Amino acid sequence: MKSFFSHFWTLIKRLPAFFLWVFAFMAGMMIYYSDRLAAYLLKHQNRTEYLLKGGCAQTGQCCQAIALELPKSWVASPKIRRFFLLFYQKVFNFHFLGVNEASWLIFECHYLRPNQTCGIYPFRPKLCREFPLIPFKGHGRLHKGCGFWFAKKSDLGGFGEKLAQQMHEKEREDYLRSLKAS
């Protein structure tokens, strides 16, 4: 039978892991709430000229080509670039594919299942939860076949929104048809 001291010592050995977990949890909560506060103060949704419409079509393309924009000087610096590569590989399980012509780092996610769904959906990174982002100017770029699309605020409820939606659906159907043909 174990003594009180052996149980106590086992508990003491586990404390650093617990405190590390508490620290990581608190840091995550601080980041989450600071992002929410910044969005509220900036009123980001009210300042953009486009709104995000549609929903996820589960094509998995956003997981196969994750583009991260960094300042070109950071991408050119081997030490900074190595830091970001290791960070995204270790923390998010992303696999580095290369750098595109705009100096964006391109990754693919290893949690993508063969049926094009996320293996860690409830715990996916913030980057994935907030995709696609709405920029302040213009509209974002989406993968072909994506279920999301952008509607201009001035066209909401009118012919312009309906036309944009129909064009998006036609492009998406054409793209999916071309995938099946190849």
Secondary structure as UniProt FT lines:
FT   HELIX           4..42
FT   HELIX           44..47
FT   STRAND          50..54
FT   HELIX           61..64
FT   STRAND          66..69
FT   HELIX           72..76
FT   HELIX           78..92
FT   STRAND          94..99
FT   TURN            101..102
FT   STRAND          104..109
FT   TURN            110..111
FT   TURN            114..115
FT   TURN            119..120
FT   HELIX           121..123
FT   HELIX           126..129
FT   TURN            144..145
FT   STRAND          148..152
FT   HELIX           153..155
FT   TURN            156..157
FT   HELIX           159..181
//
